């Protein structure tokens, strides 16, 4: 479903026809410990007539601890409703090494628990001759763990070295105090030391989406994310319709510049808009129209014809206008007003 594809005049809400809602957590449901505005009520309402589940790249917590946190926020959740990147990593690992092997774990409880549930033995030392390295985010990860990973991975895999699985490579993670470094920065530190690349299990790779679709037997899922380069790209790769919500990492300027593979079906200011009719997005004669918002492409210039009544419609119209040209964002002069950012973020 292309953002600027023609829709009927009787527009429908993004949830129409959806059987399973798959929501990212950081930047979509919460930032740090606290829920984002409107998220809890909107998701509880989305549960009516469909399954509500969660996909997270954050490997620091177990599915049970995530479920407990969501329940405390007012979203009744069971551990089975949470699909984590460590679970996706185990899907990959069981095909690569023998059952019961020793695994060097770089990460916290969320990763350790899944490694042990899969029947493997956890070590923190390269001296224990691990059969693989699995790396995930945890606040306590420091130089010592990263160094042990580098020692264990010093031999290239094509020369007989062991596999290296990263739960995810998100560069950043939203927190209540702001944006902090994510697992991608830690994986990059090991890569810099050894010159190898990890195999990634979480978003934007497909294994984590396959795990979710299989677990919930979904036919028409909708994925909610806040990042174009992991959430939306991953959903697109998995063939899942996606909605980008502007309550986390990526901002209107990133939406305008999104490459083709990272463009969502829906752009939302917050999760209340899941339940609203999504406006028709029309592109004709170089002008994109979304309700009262109109944006024109005139050679190298992007021009706001009309701002409309809602900032989110202006972002939608601007994205549709730029995306419909097939040209990269750096080929345009874009007015600052088009990527003004009145939307909530941590």
N, C-alpha and C positions, 0 to 999 in steps of 0.2 A: 504494500500500500504506500504509494509515494505521497509525500507531503503535499505536493502541488498537483496531484491527480484530480480529475473532475469528480465531484460528489453530487449527489442529488440535492435538490433544494431542501428536502426534509432531512437535515443532517442528523447523525446519531452520535451518541456519546462513545468515547473510546472503549468503554466496557461492553458495548453491545456485542452479543455473540461470543463473548469470552468465557471459557470454562475454568481456567486457572489463571489467577493473577500471581505473577512471580515478581516480588519486589526486592530490589537491592536494599541494603540497610543504611550504611553510612552515607549521609547526604540526602537520603530519601525518606527514611523513617525517623532517624535521629542523627544528632551531631554530638559525639561524646555520650554522656548518660541520658541527656534529655531529649524528649521527642520534639521534632520540628513542628511548627504551627500547622494545624489542620490535618496532620498526617494520620493520627490515631482515628479520629472520627471518620475520615474519608476512607481509610482502609477497612474499618469495621463495616461501613456501609457497602463497600465493594464485596464483602463476604457473602452478601445476600444472593443466594442462587449459584454460587461458584466457590471454588477452593481458593483460599488465600495462603500463599507460601512465600518463602524468602530464599534468596540466593545471595551469598556473601563471599567476597574474596578475602575478608579478614580472617586470618588463620589463628588469631590469638586466643579465641574462646571456643568452647565446645558447643555443639548444637543444643545441649541441655541448658547451658548458661545463657545462650542467646535467647532461647525460648522463655526462660525465666525472666530475663530483662524485658522482653516484649510484653509478657503477661503483666509485669509490674506497670508498664506504661499504659495498659488498658487494652492490649491486643492478645486475647487468649490464644496461646500458641503451644503446641507440643514439639518435642525435639525432632520428631519426624518431619515437621513442617519446615525445617531449616536445612537447606543444602549448602554445605561449606566447601571451600576450596581444598581443605585437607581430604574430604571425602572424594572429591574429584581426583586428587593426586593418588589416592589409593586405587582408583579405577585403572590408572595408568601403571602403577607400580606392580600390581599383581601379575601383569603380563610380561614384566621385564626381569623379575628375579624369583628365586625359589621361595616357596612357603617357609615361614619361620626364620628367614634371613635376618641378620643384624642390620639396622638402618641408623645412619648418623642423622640425628634430627637437629636442625637449626630452627628454633622457634619455641613456642610455649605450650601450655596445656592443651589447647585446641588441636594442635598437630600431634602431640604425644598420644593423646587418647585415641585418635583415629588410626595411628600407626599400630598401636597395641590391639585395637579392635580388629584390625586386619590380620592379626596373628604374627606380626613381626616383633623383633626385639629392639628396643631403643638403646642407643649409645650416644654419648656426647663427645667421644674421643676417636680420632682417626687411627689411633693405635690399636683399636679393636677390630681392624680389617672389615669395615662395613661393606655390605653388598651394594649400597646406594646411599646417596645423600638426598634428604628432603628438606627444603627450606621454606619457612613461612614467617610471617610477621609476628612479633611479640615485642612489647615495650622494653623487655629486659634483654633483648638480643644485643650483644656488644662485640667487641673485638675478639674476645676469646672464642666465641662460637663461630664467628666468620673465619677466623684463622684455622680452626679445626676442619671446617668445610674445605678451605683451600688446600690443606695438607692431604685430605682424602681424595681430592679431585685433581691432583697434580698431573696425573697421567691422562692424556686425551682419550676419549671414549673409543675412537677409531684405532687406538693402539692398545686396547685392552682395559681402559679405565672404566670406572663404575658409572652408572647412570646418575644424573643430577636432575631432580624434579623440583621446580619452584611452584608453590601453591598459586602464586600470582606475581605480577610485576607492576602493580599500581605505584606510580611515583609518589603519590601523596595520599593522605587520609584525613578527612574532616574531623576536627575535634572542637569541643565547646569553646576553646580559646583561639581557634584559628585552624590553619592548614598545616599539617605536620608531615615529615617524610614517611613514605610508605615502604612496602616490601621491595619495590623495584629499586630503591636506592641501596638496600642491603644486598640484593642479588647482584647489582652492578658492582658493588665493592668486591665480591668474590670473583666476578667475571674479570675485573681489572687485574686481579692478582694472578689468575690462572689462564686467561685467554680462552675460556670455554663458554658456551651458551647453555643455559638451562632449558629443559623442556617444561612448558608452562601448562598447568592443569586448569587454572581458573580463567575468569574472563580476561581477555576477549577470546580465549580458545573455546572450542566446542564441548570438551568433556563435561564441564560443570552444567551446561545447559542440557546435555543428553541425560545426565543423572536426574535432573529435575523433571524433564518431560516423561522419562520412564517411570520415575517414582510415583508421579501423580496421574499417569495415564492420560495426559493432556492431548486434546485434539486442536484446541484453539487458544493457546496461551497468549497472554500479554505480559511483557516484561517492562518494569519500571526502573529507570536508572538515572543517575546524575552525571555520568561521564560518557562522552562520545567515544573515546579511544578504547574503553574496556567494555562498558555496559552495552552501548548501542552497537558498536562494531561486533561484539560477541553475539548479541541477539540476531543481528542480520546474518552472520555466518551460520547460525543455527537454524535460520528460517523462521524466526519468531518475531511477531510484530512487537514494536517497542515504542515507549513513550519516554522522552527526556523531560525531567522535572528540574526547574531552575532553582533548587533549594540546596544544592551541593557544590561540586567542584566547577563544572563548566558553566560559562556565562553566555549572554547573548552574542558577544563577539566571537566566541568559539562556535556557536551555532551557525553564524553566517559563513564561517570559514570551513565548515565541516566537509571533508572529502566524501565522495559518493558512498563508500562503504560504511560510513559512520553516521548516516542521516536517519533520524527516527521517523516513524509514521506520525507521531504526535509530539508537539512541543507544549509543555504545560508550565504555567507559572507556579502552581502548587497543586497538591493532590485533589483539591476540591473540583478541579476541572475534569477529573475522570468521569464525573457524573453529569457534566454539562454537554449539550450537543456541541460537537466539534464543528467549527465553522467551515463552510465551503471555501476552498482555496483555489482561485482561478488565476491563470496566467494567459494573457492575450495581448498581442502587439507590444510586447516588452514591458507590460505593466502587470504586477501581481496585486490581487485584491483579496483581502480578508475582512469581511464586514466593512467597516468604515475606513480601514487602513489600506492605503495604496502606495506601492513603491514601483518606480520606473527605472529601467536600465536605458541610459542614453550614452552609447559609446562606452568610454571608460568611467562614466559617472553613474553612481547610484543616487537617485533623487527621491526624496519623500514627497509624494503628491498630497497625501492626506495621512495624518497620524491616527485617525480613528479615536474611539473612546477608551480602548483598552491597550496598555503597553504590550501585552502578550500578542495581540493581533498584529502590531507593527513588526515585532520580531518574526512572526510567522510569514508575513508578507515580504519582509526583507529577505528571509532565507529562501522563500519560493522564487523570488525574482532572480537572486544570484545563482541559485542551484540550477534553474532552468536554462541558463546560458551555457552550461558545461565548462565555464571558465573558472580559474582559481581566483580566490579573493584578492590576491596581490595584484591582479590586473585591473582593479577598480579603485576609484576614489569614493570612499564610504563616509557619509556624514556621521559625526559623533552621536547625533541624536538617535541614530538607528540602533546603536549598541549601548545606549543608556541602560543602566542596570538598577531598576527599582525593586527587583525581586529579592526575597529573603535568602540569605545564605549565612552559614555559621561564621 
